[in-house]
Amino acid sequence: MTQKLGIIALESAADIGKKVNETLKKWRGEDFLIGCECPRFNSGEAKGIIRESVRDKDIYIIVDVCNNSLTYNMDGEPNRMSPDDHYQDLKRIIAACNGKAYRISVIMPFLYESRQHRKTMRESLDCAVMLKELEAMRVHDVVTFDAHDPRMQNVVPLKGIENISPALQFSQALLTEYDDIIIDKEHLMFVAPDEGATERVVFLASIFGVNIGMFYKRRDYSTIVNGQNPIVAHDFCGGDVSGMDVVIVDDMIDSGGSMIDVSRQLKDKGAKRVFIFSTFGLFSRGFDKFDKAYEEGVFDRMFITDLIHQKPELLQKPYYCNVKMGRYIAAIIDTMNNGDSLRAIVKPAERIKETIENYKKNKA
């Protein structure tokens, strides 16, 4: 028997929570959204409140730790919410469930502190600490997307971490937007902007039946800037890209310097068009450099999901294609709540192959 379902969307994920609920309502004929809030005292302290019973329900809590558009007042001054604030609110809402829920799963599209995932000196392992805390709070599953380092699953081997790939949605978006893509080794290539993105690129390229390329980040290990060794150059490892459509695949765009650099190099090497797939668009330093690069023809289009908060100005950019994920999250929740396997969702190879075959048939 399917357990009664409940969805709690924190304020940071209110928009995508509504979309997920609307989809599930169409499928099941019920409203599953449970109201919640995390009001704050003047000191900045807070508490989590749930507006209805969660007893014996299969609860899915959605949180966007990257939503920096929200603020709260502390000592009379506005304070922008950081990932730390969003994570603390998540724990407050879990605690407010008081152990009464049948099961609690957390949907955290951008895995909190996922870039602080390994030690290179005496430093914290914040992502690992977070996962251990959620395990201690009896969270049954954590659903995330395109984790920066999927090996973080090893931190809690007896608990579920579902690392979902948006590769299907990217493929569908590209082949819907462009009807002149030629899918073969002579006309299409997938490229990793660094070593860490290689697995994503190999997955897509193997399904599309094309070759891959990779950029190697050459760093200055004698210097540390903002906790990192600065990048000196991006060196390309791959075949000739002259006259080819090239797709750069990465998990996030932060400041964007590296993405623009590798795009420029590919265009300089003769690439016909450069497309960018990025699961998360942070754009932490604004859009000026992207606007300029687009005007110069450095890249042709970027495809980015709506898994995290999207800055309003981004939605107006001519080079931006919004890859919507609300229906996919609804399918994940529906599958988990019914006790079915997530295998086809986690690695949607067959669905991507079907998309490619249909695309080729329509072109024939």
Salt bridges, closest charged atoms under 4 A:
GLU30 OE1 - LYS4 NZ 3.73
GLU37 OE2 - ARG51 NH2 1.86
GLU52 OE2 - LYS57 NZ 3.53
ASP58 OD2 - ARG103 NH2 2.78
ASP89 OD1 - ARG40 NH2 3.37
ASP89 OD1 - ARG92 NH1 2.70
GLU133 OE1 - LYS91 NZ 3.29
GLU135 OE1 - LYS132 NZ 3.10
ASP141 OD2 - HIS140 ND1 2.68
ASP146 OD1 - ARG200 NE 2.54
ASP149 OD2 - HIS117 ND1 2.90
ASP149 OD1 - ARG151 NE 3.01
GLU177 OE1 - ARG301 NH1 3.13
ASP180 OD2 - ARG273 NH1 3.09
ASP184 OD1 - HIS187 ND1 2.70
ASP194 OD2 - LYS217 NZ 3.26
ASP235 OD2 - ARG218 NE 2.82
ASP245 OD1 - ARG273 NE 2.82
ASP250 OD1 - ARG200 NH1 3.94
ASP251 OD2 - HIS148 ND1 2.74
ASP251 OD2 - ARG200 NH2 3.73
ASP254 OD2 - ARG115 NH1 2.95
ASP261 OD2 - HIS234 ND1 2.65
ASP291 OD2 - LYS317 NZ 3.04
GLU296 OE1 - ARG264 NH1 3.19
ASP300 OD1 - LYS267 NZ 3.13
ASP306 OD2 - LYS19 NZ 3.55
ASP334 OD1 - ARG28 NH2 2.75
GLU350 OE2 - LYS353 NZ 3.93
